[in-house]
Amino acid sequence: MRDDTFPNASVWTTIDMARSAATPPAASAADGAPATAGAAGKPERSGRLSAEDWAQAALDLIAEQGVAAVAVEPLARRLGVTKGSFYWHFPSREALLQAALERWENVEQEAVFGTLERVPDPRERLRALFQMVAHEYQSHVIYSALLKALDHPAVQPVIDRVSKRRLDYLAASFRQAGLPREEALHRARLTYAAYVGFLQLNLQLHQARMPQEEFEAYVEHLAKTLVPA
């Protein structure tokens, strides 16, 4: 990629995506139909679940309890369906986890870059990126959960790809903002280190979320420090 071209739209991944669900006139339990009314603790839901519904539910569970918590039965209870719905779409738990990670990796680029591409000034685009990323709380939670599961064979390659794309995007953005090639790369690494370090600090120290006013001031300070004047 040339440094002076607009960065590739593959970066800063996972926001909640609108769930698409097919709605055929009739569906069996194997197709993801609701559990019967006599099944205790399972809420009724209409329509048939898609593979995307299962993948998003897995991401929600990763955000709440980590990668190890992803399992078929608790997800089926959460979604209010039988396990037959799961096996209609996926052969195994590992296949679901892979689909969830791919969703996490791919979805945000569409939403984030659909917005950022409309910002013509590279400095304003960087500031918009800082604000957008800072306020995607679930994205941070999922990323932190994945950092704790780097020994999982499905997680490490995804983190590697995402990190490389983020760094490439930042380096190209800083280059567009007028920094020389080497300085743009250094600034990209510093920016990404600040992001990951902030998450790790909260993760390791078990800190609660900052008060909103304090957090907004921190993000503003970060942008003023890192975005070229």
C-alpha positions as CSV (number, residue, x, y, z in Angstrom):
1,M,0.0,0.0,0.0
2,R,1.3,3.5,-0.8
3,D,1.4,5.7,2.3
4,D,-0.5,8.5,0.6
5,T,-3.5,6.4,-0.3
6,F,-6.5,6.1,1.9
7,P,-5.9,3.3,4.4
8,N,-7.5,-0.1,3.8
9,A,-10.8,-0.4,5.6
10,S,-9.8,-3.4,7.7
11,V,-9.3,-2.3,11.3
12,W,-10.4,-1.6,14.8
13,T,-12.9,-4.4,15.0
14,T,-16.3,-5.4,16.6
15,I,-19.3,-3.4,17.2
16,D,-22.7,-4.7,17.6
17,M,-24.2,-5.6,14.2
18,A,-27.9,-5.5,13.5
19,R,-28.9,-9.1,13.6
20,S,-30.4,-10.6,10.4
21,A,-32.8,-13.4,10.8
22,A,-34.8,-15.3,8.2
23,T,-38.5,-15.6,8.8
24,P,-39.9,-18.6,7.0
25,P,-43.6,-19.5,7.7
26,A,-42.7,-22.6,9.7
27,A,-39.6,-24.0,11.3
28,S,-38.7,-27.1,13.2
29,A,-36.6,-27.3,16.3
30,A,-33.6,-28.3,14.2
31,D,-34.1,-25.1,12.2
32,G,-33.9,-23.0,15.3
33,A,-37.6,-22.8,16.2
34,P,-38.4,-21.7,19.8
35,A,-38.4,-24.2,22.6
36,T,-41.7,-25.4,23.7
37,A,-43.7,-23.5,26.3
38,G,-43.0,-26.3,28.8
39,A,-39.3,-25.8,28.6
40,A,-38.5,-23.9,31.8
41,G,-36.3,-20.9,31.6
42,K,-36.3,-20.6,27.9
43,P,-37.9,-17.5,26.5
44,E,-40.0,-17.8,23.5
45,R,-38.8,-16.2,20.3
46,S,-40.3,-16.1,16.8
47,G,-38.6,-16.9,13.6
48,R,-35.6,-19.0,12.8
49,L,-32.1,-18.3,14.1
50,S,-29.4,-17.7,11.6
51,A,-25.7,-18.6,11.9
52,E,-25.1,-14.9,12.4
53,D,-27.4,-14.9,15.5
54,W,-25.4,-17.7,17.0
55,A,-22.1,-16.0,16.2
56,Q,-23.3,-12.7,17.8
57,A,-24.6,-14.6,20.9
58,A,-21.1,-16.2,21.2
59,L,-19.5,-12.8,21.0
60,D,-21.8,-11.5,23.7
61,L,-20.9,-14.4,25.9
62,I,-17.1,-13.8,25.3
63,A,-17.6,-10.2,26.4
64,E,-19.3,-11.3,29.6
65,Q,-17.4,-14.5,30.6
66,G,-14.5,-15.1,28.2
67,V,-13.7,-17.5,25.4
68,A,-13.9,-20.6,27.6
69,A,-17.5,-19.9,28.4
70,V,-18.6,-20.4,24.8
71,A,-20.6,-23.6,24.8
72,V,-23.7,-24.9,23.0
73,E,-26.1,-25.5,25.9
74,P,-25.8,-22.1,27.6
75,L,-26.1,-20.4,24.3
76,A,-29.2,-22.3,23.4
77,R,-30.8,-21.4,26.7
78,R,-29.8,-17.8,26.2
79,L,-31.4,-17.8,22.7
80,G,-34.4,-19.7,23.8
81,V,-34.0,-22.6,21.3
82,T,-33.0,-26.2,21.3
83,K,-29.5,-27.5,20.6
84,G,-30.8,-28.7,17.2
85,S,-30.7,-25.1,16.0
86,F,-27.0,-24.9,16.7
87,Y,-26.2,-28.1,14.8
88,W,-28.3,-26.9,11.9
89,H,-25.6,-24.2,11.3
90,F,-22.4,-25.5,12.9
91,P,-20.8,-29.0,13.2
92,S,-19.0,-28.1,16.5
93,R,-18.3,-25.6,19.2
94,E,-15.0,-24.8,17.6
95,A,-16.7,-23.9,14.3
96,L,-19.0,-21.5,16.2
97,L,-16.1,-19.9,17.9
98,Q,-14.3,-19.4,14.6
99,A,-17.4,-17.8,13.1
100,A,-17.7,-15.5,16.1
101,L,-14.1,-14.4,15.8
102,E,-14.5,-13.8,12.0
103,R,-17.5,-11.7,12.8
104,W,-15.6,-9.7,15.4
105,E,-12.8,-9.3,12.9
106,N,-14.9,-8.2,9.9
107,V,-18.0,-6.4,11.0
108,E,-16.6,-3.2,12.5
109,Q,-14.6,-2.3,9.4
110,E,-17.9,-1.8,7.5
111,A,-19.4,0.5,10.1
112,V,-16.3,2.4,11.2
113,F,-15.0,3.0,7.7
114,G,-18.4,3.9,6.3
115,T,-18.2,6.8,8.6
116,L,-14.5,7.7,8.5
117,E,-14.2,7.7,4.7
118,R,-16.6,10.7,4.7
119,V,-14.0,12.7,6.7
120,P,-11.7,14.3,4.1
121,D,-9.1,15.9,6.4
122,P,-6.7,13.2,7.7
123,R,-6.2,14.9,11.1
124,E,-9.9,15.2,11.6
125,R,-10.3,11.6,10.5
126,L,-7.7,10.5,13.2
127,R,-9.6,12.5,15.8
128,A,-12.9,10.9,14.7
129,L,-11.2,7.5,14.9
130,F,-10.0,8.1,18.5
131,Q,-13.5,9.2,19.5
132,M,-15.2,6.3,17.8
133,V,-12.9,3.6,19.2
134,A,-13.0,5.1,22.7
135,H,-16.7,4.8,22.9
136,E,-17.1,1.3,21.7
137,Y,-17.1,-0.3,25.1
138,Q,-18.0,-3.8,24.1
139,S,-15.2,-3.9,21.6
140,H,-12.7,-3.2,24.4
141,V,-14.2,-5.9,26.6
142,I,-14.1,-8.5,23.8
143,Y,-10.5,-7.5,22.9
144,S,-9.5,-7.9,26.5
145,A,-11.1,-11.3,26.8
146,L,-9.3,-12.4,23.7
147,L,-6.0,-11.2,25.1
148,K,-6.5,-13.6,28.0
149,A,-7.1,-16.5,25.6
150,L,-4.0,-16.1,23.3
151,D,-3.1,-19.7,23.9
152,H,-6.2,-20.8,22.1
153,P,-5.3,-21.8,18.5
154,A,-8.2,-19.9,17.0
155,V,-7.6,-16.7,18.9
156,Q,-3.9,-15.9,18.3
157,P,-4.1,-15.7,14.4
158,V,-7.0,-13.3,14.7
159,I,-5.3,-11.1,17.1
160,D,-2.2,-11.1,14.9
161,R,-4.2,-10.1,11.8
162,V,-6.2,-7.4,13.6
163,S,-3.1,-5.9,15.2
164,K,-1.3,-5.7,11.9
165,R,-4.2,-4.1,10.1
166,R,-4.7,-1.5,12.9
167,L,-1.0,-0.6,12.8
168,D,-1.0,-0.4,9.0
169,Y,-4.1,1.9,9.1
170,L,-2.6,4.2,11.7
171,A,0.7,4.4,10.0
172,A,-1.0,5.4,6.7
173,S,-3.2,7.9,8.5
174,F,-0.3,9.6,10.2
175,R,1.6,9.6,6.9
176,Q,-1.4,11.3,5.3
177,A,-1.4,13.8,8.2
178,G,2.0,15.0,7.1
179,L,4.5,12.9,9.1
180,P,7.6,11.4,7.5
181,R,7.4,7.6,6.9
182,E,9.5,6.5,9.9
183,E,7.9,9.0,12.3
184,A,4.4,7.9,11.1
185,L,5.3,4.3,11.9
186,H,6.6,5.3,15.3
187,R,3.4,7.3,16.0
188,A,1.3,4.4,14.9
189,R,3.0,2.1,17.3
190,L,2.8,4.6,20.2
191,T,-0.9,5.0,19.5
192,Y,-1.7,1.3,19.5
193,A,0.5,0.7,22.5
194,A,-1.5,3.4,24.4
195,Y,-4.7,1.6,23.4
196,V,-3.6,-1.9,24.3
197,G,-1.8,-0.7,27.5
198,F,-4.9,1.1,28.7
199,L,-6.9,-2.1,28.3
200,Q,-4.3,-4.2,30.0
201,L,-3.9,-1.8,32.9
202,N,-7.6,-2.0,33.6
203,L,-7.6,-5.8,33.1
204,Q,-4.6,-6.5,35.4
205,L,-5.6,-4.0,38.1
206,H,-9.3,-4.9,37.9
207,Q,-10.2,-1.3,37.7
208,A,-13.7,-0.1,37.2
209,R,-14.6,2.1,34.3
210,M,-13.5,5.7,34.6
211,P,-16.1,8.3,35.5
212,Q,-17.4,9.6,32.2
213,E,-16.0,13.1,32.6
214,E,-12.5,11.8,33.4
215,F,-12.6,9.4,30.5
216,E,-13.6,12.1,28.0
217,A,-10.8,14.3,29.2
218,Y,-8.3,11.4,28.8
219,V,-9.4,10.7,25.2
220,E,-9.2,14.4,24.4
221,H,-5.7,14.5,25.9
222,L,-4.7,11.4,23.9
223,A,-5.9,13.0,20.6
224,K,-4.1,16.3,21.3
225,T,-0.9,14.4,22.1
226,L,-0.8,12.0,19.2
227,V,-2.6,13.7,16.3
228,P,-0.2,16.1,14.4
229,A,-1.1,19.7,14.7
